[in-house]
Amino acid sequence: MEPDKDLNPDMDDLPLRANTNHILVRHYVLDLTIHFDRKVISGSVVLFLEPCSGLGTKAEDDIGPGAGTIEAGGSRDVSVCRSCDMDTVEDGTKGLGETTTRMEKMSGASEMDGAEFQALSAVGSQTASETENIQSSHSWETTSDDDFTLVLDCCDLDVSKVEEVDVTSVSSMVASERSDVSSVNPQAAFIQNLMSVPSSRWRQKQQLFLLCSRAHGAQDGSSLHFQRDRWSLQVRKKGVATPQEFPRALRICYETRPTGGSVRWTKDQDNRVCVYTAGSPINNRALFPCQEPPVAMSTWHATVRAPSECVVLMSGEEQAVPIEDGDTPFLIWNYYVTMPMPASTFTLAVGHWHQVTAEIPPALERGVRAGAHCSKIAKLGAGPGEWTEADLRSGLVSSISEVVKGSPLKTGSGDQTTRSDSAFCYSSLEDEGLSVTDDSGMVDDGICCSHGDYPCRFTEQSARSQRVIPHRVFGPVCLLQKAQGVLKLLPRCLAAAHTVLGVHPFPRLDVLIVPAGFSSLGMASPHIIFLSQSVLYGGSLGSGENGLSLCGSRMCHEIAHSWFGLVIGARDWTEEWISEGFATYLEDIIWAQAQQLSLQETAEQSDLKALLRWRRLFDELQNSEEALQILRPNLENTGQVSESGSSTVKHALNPEKTFMQVHYLKGYFLLRFLASQVGEQQFIDFFRSFVKKYHGQLILSQDFLRMLLITFPSMESIKGLTLNAIYADWLDRPGIPKWLYERSAVWSQTRLVEEVKAEVVKWILLSQSHQGKGKKRKRIEPKVNYKEVISDQLVMLLELLLEEEELSAAAVRALQRTYNLQNQDAEVQHRWCELVVKHAYTRAYRDVEHFLVHDQAMGVYLYGELMVQEDPEQQALARRCLSLVTEQMDQSARRVVEEMVL
């Protein structure tokens, strides 16, 4: 693609174009169809909009904690967006209570015919350019710059039509019940009232949004005017000059592109087609037009049609039960959320996944369980959107479970139900000594929510005592056996996270083992975690936990994101440490709790982990640009946006940044530093208090730090720690703070590390005994008593041996045999492969090839090692591996590797 003319091609910042200070999307309704043959997703998204008078443009450092926080409703003052020179209905929720009893007044004409809806999506698609950035409706030129423009974040989408949705058929029901539902713009008033429906009536609210989304376009049949450039979709209505006059509901018909950065089309480990959202730096703007700035928090409902043999997993509060799509070979899946969240958290995965069960038959054949995921299939005569008058009269739409075609709407709030559905499993909780719920020690925390109104689990007694939420694990058939380790660990990790942090923010969890080309070890989204196959490999040393270390710690990391990253998010995306640093810090604490380690064991293993991370951070900072080492790259401008609400994410498009861990590691060490000032347990207790106060909200660094300094005043009064001092030492400068240098020296002398050093000496002596001229080719190797080590010790052992200039082939061979290195977890295998490459141990080149093919999330650096040695055999190995994985490799990773190899 050609770069945008108004963007500097030398910059690597990601533009967030949406004008969120003018107007906000409060709810999305997506209607999508998956086309594996063309590698596109087609359909529409209906946006329900609310104008606003501005959300502020400054991160106001001179006021108290929370003052700079945008709440889940998207504004500092909920009333701001409801008093914008518009005619509204007084008491917006009054009259909607009887809506479900009046549905029979609606006629079938108010719904869009399913075939018509599909045809509408295709209108104009043949004229959409596959190569040009600029796309517009024919009449865009007739609009004026004086007309208000809705700006949405969008790229790599072909938009065929944008139209206003006529909600008259739905709003008339309310109007017929009330004499005062009159307005200059009754449709706008109705949608405003709909948005104001309280969370206690969330079921009805979802139902009405869905009904509105199925309505026809505006009666005059004219499209809204639109233009799409590289990064945005701009929409106008001729003659409309203000956000308050702009349509409140509009439908965008579009189709994704096969190469769109938000969506990955690939094959799974069974060589079957699949697609998933990539969590790329551009988030979801190549999946659907949306508002990407994090302040634009919204709810959504999604209907996805996919081939009947596929499973659709998605962010959603309820397990979806698919239904047949008439006579087509598709099934329909429905998901929804009632907690407002940024559009970037929307996650989708469609493939031939199978659910992992506690026992997998050893001779499982491909396709044996092909229908197991569809435990219930509702056969409905009417197609999507075809609700007849008889249906309405029979009360079909009085229950939202029927409105969404077989997907019962339940949540952790209000009408929560007890699950007996076997599709949700709790693993063998009795064997693990766990219970699903535990009321012991649970008290009313007296939580007073500060976020906008939505059904909040933090206020529900049943949620507070739910240690293990319903969970499932999915993956391709060939990995079901290995994935049983995830199923075994999951309830323990969930229970441990509950012990550490309290209420689970979300009512359920799916875990998907994603294709080999996935670019990281894991990715957390609401209700679903993507997990790399690399964490599945168990170790062979001893028994029990050692082989599960990588899997367990990674699971705990992703689960921690439910609290830090999802239910509490960063208001400025440049502050990634708020999410990744916190999750890295908490993974050790939660994993230790899951293993039920003693205080001493926890402290020792934590210090060993800290030393490994210190070594990684030190190496990274020696080999990266200083600009990429700063945790708060926008400095005092952090959180500021333009007058319209648009902004840029600094360095987001820099390919080097994708593979850096500075936000994980430096953020982790900042939290360790703060914990050392107040005490470990006191710091964890503070985390719980922070979650109680800020759940459902977006924060900046100062929100966390100010509350900490207020909670522990001695940090400032006695130790001299101020907000500005923390900024200066940790957040606003490159390099390494003095405290970290000093502390790393202490970590290097702990018991577990000293044990590793002793083992290193043994291996060096063994290597030296095989070096030198005149030695006999065959010799009896000296008997050495090697100490059994835990997984992290083995990583440290290999790292220290990598510092040796020479290791004999005999020593390397003995090392491999002693620790069975090729069968260890991916962290150990990575260091083993580095050792093989450094010492040109040709017998293990097959291990290197296996690692580069099956552990793509970790192998990018290894390609560089193969090339830098200037060994023709190693360089040929690198090129061969790249050729094997080119098609499935993550796009950004492939570009980086190709620069090194080709």
N, C-alpha and C positions, 0 to 999 in steps of 0.2 A: 504493500500500500504506500501511496505517496503521503508524506507527512502533512499534517494540517498547516495551511499557510500562516495561521496566526500562532503557531507554536514554534518555539526555537528548537530546531532538530538536534542541537547539541545538548539540550537539557534531558535529564532522565526522570523528571517529575511526572506524576500521573495527575491529569486534571480531573477535578470533581466539578462538573459543570452545572449540576442541578441548582436552580434558584430557590433553595429551601427557605430563605428569608421572606420570600413572596408567597409561596404556596407549598403545601405539604401533601404527600400521598398518605392517607390514613389506613387504606385497605387495598389489597390487590386481590383480584380473582383471575387466576390463570386457567386457561383451557388449552391443553397442549396435546399434540400427537407425535409419537416417536416414529421416525422413518429410518430404519437401519439401512435400507437399500440406497438411499440418497445421503445418508449421514446428516440429516437435518431434523430440527424440531419445528413443527408448524403449529399455528393456532393464534390465540389472542390473549391479551391481558386487559382487564378492565380496572381502571384506576379511580378510586374515590378520593376526591380532593377537598382540602380545606384551606382557604386563604388565610394569611396571617400578616400581622403588621410589622414583623421583624423579630428575629431571635437574638439580636445583639451580635456585635462583631469583635468584641474584645474578651480576652481571658483576664478577668479583673482580679489581679493579684492582691489588691488592697482591701478585699473584703473577705469575710469568713469562709470556712469550708462549706462546700456545697453551693455557694452562691454562683459559682461558674459552671454549674452542672446542668445539662439539659436532661429533663426527666423523660420517662418512657413515653409520655405523650408528645414529646418533641419540642416543648417550649418551657421556658422558666415559669411562666404563669399560664395555666391552662386557659384562662379566660382571654388571653391575648388574641388567640386565633378565633375567638367567637364574638368579637365586637368590631368587626372590620367593615363598617358602613354597609351592612346588609340587613335585609328584613328577615328576622328569624322568628320562629314560633316560640312564644313564651312557654317556659317549662317544657323543654324539648322532648322529654320522655313521656309526657302525659299523652294518653291516647294510643300509644304504641302497644300498650298492654293487651288490648283486645284484638290486635292485628291477626293473630293466628286463628281466632274464632271467626274472622271475617274473610278468610281467604277465598271462600266460595264465591265472593263477589267478583273475583277476577275472571276474565275470559281467557280462553286459550290463545287469543290473538296477541296477548301481551308477552308471550314467550316466543323466542326465535326458533324456527324450525331447525332441526339438527343439520339437515342437508344444506339448508340455506346458510347456516353458520359456517359450515366447512367451505362452501363455495365463496363466501365472503372473504375467507382467509386467503383464498387463491387469487382474488381480484388483483390484477396488475402485477402479479409475480413474474410474468413473462417479460416485463419491461424493467425489472429490477436489475441493476448492474451488479455483476459479480466482482468487478475489479475497481470501480470508482468509489471514492469516498462520499461524494456529494450525491444526494438523492432528495427529491422533493416532489410534492404534489404539483400538478400542472398550474394550479392557481396561487401558488405561494407568492408569486410576484405581485399579485393584486392586493396583498395585504400591506399594511403600513407599519413603519417602525414605531408609530404611535400606538399600535395594537399591542396588548399584553402578550408576552411570549412565555409559554410554559417550556422550561428547559429540563430535559431528562438525560441522564447518563445512558449512553447507548453506543455500541460499536459492533461491527460485523453482523448486523441484522439487516434484512431486506424488509422494509415496511411497505405494505400494500395499501393500507387505509387507516385513517384515524377519524373516528366519528364520535359525536356526542350520543350518550345513551339516554333514551327517553324513559324515565322512571315513573311516568304518569300513572301507569296501570297499578303500580305498587303504592304510590303516594296517595292515590285516590281513596284507598281503603281507610287511611288515617283521616283524610279530609272528610270522608263521609261520616266519621265518628265525631268530628269536631266542627264547631261553627266558626272557630277563629283561625283555622288553618288557611289563611289567606295571606298572600304575599305578592310583592312585585315579582318575585321569582319563586313560585311554590316548590319547584323541584329542588332548588338549592336549599330552601328551608327544610324540606323533608329529609334530604341527605344530612344536613347539619343535625337535625333531631336524631336521625339514625346513629350518627357518630356519638351522640350524647347518651345513648341507652346505657344504663349502668351495668357493671360487670355481673351483677346478680341475674341479669337477663341476657347473658352472653349467647345462649342457645338461639334465642329469638333474633338477636342482632346478626349472628352469622347467617341465619335463614334469610333475613331480609336483604343482606348484602348479596347473597347468592341469587335471590329472585331478581333483584335489580340488574345484576350482571347478565341475566338471560334476556333482558328486554331488548326490543328493537332499537335501531338507531333513531335519531331525531326524525320527526315526522316529515320534515322537508326533504329528507333523503340526501342532503348534501354532506360531503365530508368536511372535516376541519382541515385547515391548511397546515402542511408540515414540511420540514426540511431536515435532512439528516446529514451531518458531516462526520468526520472520523470519530469524534468522541461524544457526540450528543445528538438528540432528537429534539427539534424545536417545533412547537405546536401553537397555532394562533387561530382565533375566531375573528373574522373580519368585523371591525367596528367595536370590538370589546377592548377597552383600554385599561382595565384594572383587574387584579386577581379576584376581587369580589364579584365581578360580572362574569368571570370565566366559568364554563361548564363545570359542574361538580362531579360528573361521572363521564368518563370517555373510554372508548374501546380502541385498542391498537391491534390491528391484524398484521402479523409479521411472520417471518421465517428466519431461523438461524442459518449461519453458514458453516460448512464442514470444518473450516479452519478457524472458527471463532475461538478466541483465547479463553473463554469462560467454560467451554464444554470440551470434554475429551472423548472422542470416538476411538475405540480400540478393541482389542480382544482380551478375554480373561485367560487364566492359566489353563483352561480346558480348550482354548482356541475358539471360543464362542464370542460373538459380537456383544458389546456392551457400551454404555455411555454413562459418564458421570460428570458432575460439575467439578472443575479442577481446583477451585480455591486459588486461582492465579492472582497476580497483582492487580488485575483489572476487575476482580470480583465477578459479579453476575451481569454486568452490562452487556455481554454478548449472549446472554441467555434470555433476558427480557428487558425492555426499556424500564428504567427505574430511577429512583433517587438514591445515589450511592453515599452521599455524606452520612456519617453515622447518626447525626441528629435526626435524620428522616426515619424515625422508627414507625413501623406499621405492622398491622396484622395481615394475614393472607389466607386464602383458600385456593387449592390447586387441584384440578382434575387432569389426570394424565392417562392417555390412551396408549397402550403398548401391546406388542404381540402377545398372544395368550400364553406362550411358554415362558414369558419373562416375569420377573418380580420387580416391582417399583418400590424403592425405598426413598424416604424423603423426610425432611424436617416436618414434624407434625405431632400433635399431642395425642393422637389416637392411632392404634394399629389399623391400617386400612384393610378392608375386606373387599376384594375386587368383584366386579360384576361383569357380565357379558355385554358387549356393545352391539346389541342387535344381531345381525347375521354376519358381521365382520369378524375377521380372525383376531380381534383385539379384546383386551379387557380394560375396564375403566377403574382407576384407582383415585381415591380422594383423600387429601390431607388438609389440615388446617392448623392455625395457631391463634390463640387468643391473647398471648403476651406480645405487645409491640416490640419489634426488634428491627435492626437495620436490614436492608434488603440483601446485604452481603452475606447474611447468615443463612439464606435460603439454600438448601442442598438437595440434590437429586441424583439418584443412581438407578439405572435400569439395566438389567442383565439376567443371565440364566443362573441366578444365585440359588443356593439351597441352604436351608436352615440347618445349623449344626445341632445335633442332639447328643445326649450324654453317651449313647452307645452307637457307634457306626459299624454296621456289618462289614467284616473284612473284605468280602467279595462284592462290595457295592459296585454296581455297573452304572454306566452313564445313562441317565434318564429314568432310572428306577423310581426316583422320587420326584419325577417331573411335575407332578401336580400337588405335591405335599403342601406347598405354600398357599394353595387356594383351598383352605379348609371349608370355606363356604363360598358359593357363587350364587348370587341372586340373579334370577332370570326375570328381567322386566321386559314387557312388551314394547314400551315406549323407548325411543332412543334418547340420547342426552338432550335435555332441554325440551322434550316433548311431554309436557304435563297437561293432561286433558282436564276438562271441566269435571269429569267424573272423579278423577284422582283428587282434585281439590275438594270436591264435596265429601269424599270419603275420609277426608282429614289427612291425606297423604302428606301435605306440606305442613301440617300442624306439628309434625315431628321432624326435626332437622335430620334425624338419622335416615329418613326416607328421602328428604330433599337432596342429600348428597349421594343418593343411590347406593345404599348399602353400607355406608361408612358411619357407624354410630358415633355421635359426638359425645365424648366423655372427657372430663378433665379432672385434675386434682382438686378442684374447687367445686363447691355447691353440690352437684349431683354426681359425685364420685361413686363408682360402683366397684364391688369386689369382683376380681377377675377369676373365672374358672377356665378360661380359654387356654387350652394346652399349648397354643402357639407361643404364648409367653411362658418362659421358664425361669426358675430361680436356681437352676443347677441342683446339685445335691447339698442343699443347705444343712440338712441334718448331719451329713458326714463332715461338713465344715464347722459344725458347732455354731451355726448362725441361724437367726430367725429373720423372717421378712420384716416384721415390725417388732419394736421393743420400746415399751413405755417407761422402762426403768430410767430414772434420773431425768426424765423429760419434764420440764415445767413450762408454764406459759411465759414465753420470753417477753411478752408485752411489746411485740413488734408493732410499730406504728409506721406504715408504709408512706414513703415520701414521693413515690412515683405516681404516674397517672393511673387512672382507674382501669384495672383488668383483674381477672380471677387469679389472685396471687397465692401460691402454695405456702409462702412463708407465714401466712395467717391461719392456715388450716391445721387443726390438731392432728388429723390423720396423717398429714404430710410430715409433720414434725417427728412422728414416731416411726416413719417408714424408712428403715435402715437400708433396705434393698428394693429398689424400684423394679418394676417388670422389665425384663431384658431379653434380647435374642441375639444370636450371632449368625451371620450369613457368609457364604463364600462359595467358590467354585468346588465342584465335586472332588477334584484331585487334592484339595487342601482341607477337606472336612476332618480328616483324622488329626492332622496337626492343629487345626483350629479348636479342637477340644480343650487344649490348654487355656485358650482364651475363655471358653465357657466355664472352665473350672475356676479361673482366677476372678472373673467378673464380679460375682456376688461378694467375694471377700474385699475387693477393691472398692466396691460401692459402699459396703458397710463401713470400711475404714474411712472413706471420705466423709460419710455422715458423722462419724465420731469426731473427726477433726473440724469440720466446717458447718455441720448442722443440716438443715433442711435441703434436700435435693431440689434444685430450682425447676427441674422438668420431671414430668410424671412417668416417663418411660425412656428406654434406651435401646437402640439397635446398634450393633457393631458389624461392619462390613469389611471383609478381607478384600482389598481392592487389587486391581491388576498390577503386574510387576513393574509397569512403567510409572507408577505413582511416585511423585517427586519427593516425598518425605516419609518419615516413619509413622506419622499419624496426623489426622486433622479432625478437630472437634467442631460439631455444629449442633444446634438444638435437636435433641432427641436421636442423634445419630453420630457415630464416630467412624471415620475411615481409618483402617489400620493396614500398614504395609505387611506383606508376607515375610519381610525380613525379621519381624519380631517373633515369628512362630517357631524358629529353630531352637530346640532345647539343648542344653549342655549334656555332657556325659559324665561329668565328675560327680561322684557321690550320688545322692538321691534327693528328691524333693525340690527345694526352692532354688538351688543354684542354676539349674537349667531354665528356670522361669524368670530369672532376674530382669532381663531386657524386656520381656513381654509384660511383666508385672509393673515395672517402673514406667514404661510407656503408657500402659493403660491408666495408671494413676495420674500421669501428666495430662492426658486427654480428659479424664473425668474432672480434674481440677479446673479445666477451662469452663465447665458449667457455671462455676462461680466467678472466675476471673477470666474474662474474654467474652462471655455470653450474657449472663444475667447482670454482670457489671462489665461495661466496655469502655474503651478509650474514646473520648470525645474528639481527639486528634489522632489520626491513624499513624502519625510519625512516632507516637509514644507506644511502640509495640511492647516495650518492656512491661507495661502494665498488665498485659496478657501473658506474654511468654516468660518473663522473669518470674512472675508469681507462680505460674504452673510448674516451672522448673524447680523452684524452691519447695513447693508443696508436694511434688511427686515423691521426694525422699521421705517426707513426714508421713504421707498416706501409705506408701509402700512399707515402711517400717511398721506402721500400725497393722497393715494387712498381714504381715508376717509374724506379728505379735513378738517383736524383738524386745529385749530388755533395754533399759535406758542406756546401759553401757554399750551394748551392741549397736543401738541406734546411733549413738554419738560416734563410735569408731567407724561405722560404715559411712556415716555422713561426712566425716573428715576425709575419708578415702575418696569419696565422690568429689568432694570439693577440690582435692588436689588434682584429680584427673581433669576437672573442668578448668582449673587454673592453667594447666599445661596447654589445654586446647585454646583458651582465650589468649594466652601469651603468644602462641604461634600465630593465631589469627591477626592479632594486632600488629605483629611484626611484618605482616604481608598484606596489608590492606590500606586503602586511602584513609587519612585521618577523618575526612568528612563522613565516612561510613561508620566511624567508631563512636559517634555521639548518640546518646540515648534520647536526647531532646533536641533534634537538629534545628527546630524552629526557634529555639531559645525563648526569649521573652515574647515572641509572637505566637507561641504554641496556643492553639485553640482559636486563633483569629481567622475570620473569613471575610470575604468581600461584602459589599453592601447587599448583593443579591443572595449571599450565602455560599457562593462557589469558592473553591480553594484548590490547592494542589497537595499531593502527598509527596513529600521530598524523597528523591532517590528511588521511588517505588518501581520504576521501569529500568533501573540499573541491573543488568544481568548478574553482576558480581554480588550484589546484595542478597540475591536469592539464596546463595550458598553460605552466607555469613550467619554466625550464631551470637553476635555481640549482644543483641537485645535479650536473648535467652540467658547468656552467661554473665554479662556485666549486671543485668537486672537481678539475677539470682544472687550475685555477690553483694549487691547493695542491700538486699533483704537480709542476708546473713549478717552483714555489718550492723544493721539496725537491730536485729535480734540480739546480737552480742551486747548491745547497749542497755537493753531492757530485760533480757532473760528469755530463753527459748519458749517456755510455757506461757509467759505473759504475752509474748508476741503472738502466739497462736490464739490466745484468748482475744487479743485485739483484732485479729483477722475476723473472728466470729462477730464481734461488735461492728466492725466495718461493714460486713456483709449485711447485717440487720439494717444498718442505716442506708446503705447505698444500693441495695439490690433493685434491679429494674431501672437503673440510671446509668448515665455516661459520666466519666470522671476525667480529670487531668491529674498529673502527678501531685500538684499541690493539695488536692482534696485528700489524698491518702496521707501525705506527709504532715499536713497541718493537723489533721485529726490525731495522728501519732504524737506530735509534739504537745498537743493539748492534753492528751491522755497521760503522757509521761513527762510532766513539766521539768523533771530533773535532767532530762536530756539537754535542755537549753540552759537551765539555771546553773547546773553543776558541770556538765560536760561541754558546754558551749556550742552545742549543735543547733544551728539555725537553718531555716529553710534555704537561705541563700548559700550557706556553707555546703549543704547537701547538693544543691544545684551545681555549685562550682566543682566539687570533688568528684561527683558521680554522673551527673546528667548532661552537663553542658560542655564537657571537655573530652577530647580523645585521650587515649592512653589509659594508664592503670593507677588508681589511687594508692597512696602510701600504705594505708591500712592493709590492702590486699597483698602487697609485697611482703609485709611483715607477717601476716597471718599464714601465707603460703609456706613460709619457713617452718612454722609450727606444725602444719599439716604433714610436711615431709618427714617428720620425726615421730609420727604416731605408730602404735604397735603394728597395725596391719601393713603399713608401708615398710616398716623395718623388716617384717617377715619377707616381703617381696624383695627387698634389697639383698637379704641373705640368700634367697634363691637365685638372684641374678649372678651373684659371685660364683655359685656352683656351676652355672651354665658357662660363664666366661672361662673358668678353669677347665671345664670339659672341652670347650672349643680350642683352648690353647694346647691341650694335650694331643690334639689331632693336627696341629699345624707344624710347619717346619719341614725341611728336606730330610730325606733319608729314613723317614718313618716307614715301617712296614705297612703294606696296603691293608692287610687284615690284622686286626688287633682285637684283643678282648677289652671291651669298654669297661672302665672302672665303674664299680657299683656305687651309685649315688642315691642317698635317701632323700628324694624330693618331697617337699611338704605339700599336702593337699591345700589348694587355695580356692577362695570363692571367685566368682566371675569377674568382679571389679579388680581383684588382685591379679588375675590372669591378664587383664587388659594392661594394668600397670607394668607387669613383668615384661610383656612384649614391647611396650613403649620404651622401657629402659634398655632392653636389648637392641632396639632400633638405633639407639645412640652409639652403639659399638661399631667401629669402623669395619671390623672383620669378625665373622662367625664362620667356623668351618662347616662344610656340608654335612659332616657327621653330627655336629652339634645341632644343626637345624633339623636334621632327620630325627634325631632323638627327641628334640623338643616337640615335633609334630606327633610322634608316637606316644610320648608320655602324656600329653594333654589332649590327644585326639582333636587337634585344632580345627581340622576341616569340618568337624561336626558340632562346633560350638556356636554360640549365638553370633549375630552379625557384627556386633562390636568387636568381639574377639577375632572373628574371621577377617575383619578389615585390617587389623594390625598384623595378623598372620600373613595376609597377602602382601602387605607393605614389606614385611621381612623377606618374603620370597622374592619380590622384585628387587629389593636392595642388594641381596646376595646372589641374585641370578640362580636360584635353586630350581633348576629346570624340571625336576621331578614333580614339583607342585604347581606348575603352570596351569594344570587343569583346574586346580582350586581357584586360581585367579580368574580364569574364564567363567567358572561357575558363579563366582561372586559378582562379576560384572554383569552377567546375564540375569541373575535372580535377585540381586540386591541393588537395583539401579538407584534407589534413593540414597545410597551411601557411596557409590562407586565413582562419582565424577572426579574426585581428587586422585584416585588410583590411575586413571587414564594419563594424567599429567606425569605421574611417577614412571609409568611405562615408557613415555616418550622422552623424558629428560635424561634417562640413562644412556640414550643413543645406542642401544643394543638392537640390532636389526630383528632378532627373534622376538624381543619384547615389543617393539614397535609393530611388528606384524600381528602379534597377539592383540594389541590394542585395536588395530584396524579391523581384525576379524570379529572381535566382540562388538564393536560399534555396528558393523554390518548386520549382525544377528539381532540387534535390538532397535535399530533405527526406527522401524515403523511404530513400535510401542512406546518408545522413550518420550518422556516429557519434553515439550518443545523447547523450553528455555534451557533445560539440561543438555539437550541435543546440540543446540547452537554453541554452547560453551565447549562441549567435548569436540565438536567438529573443528573448532578453531585450534584446539590443541593437537588433534590427530591428523587432520587432512591438509 
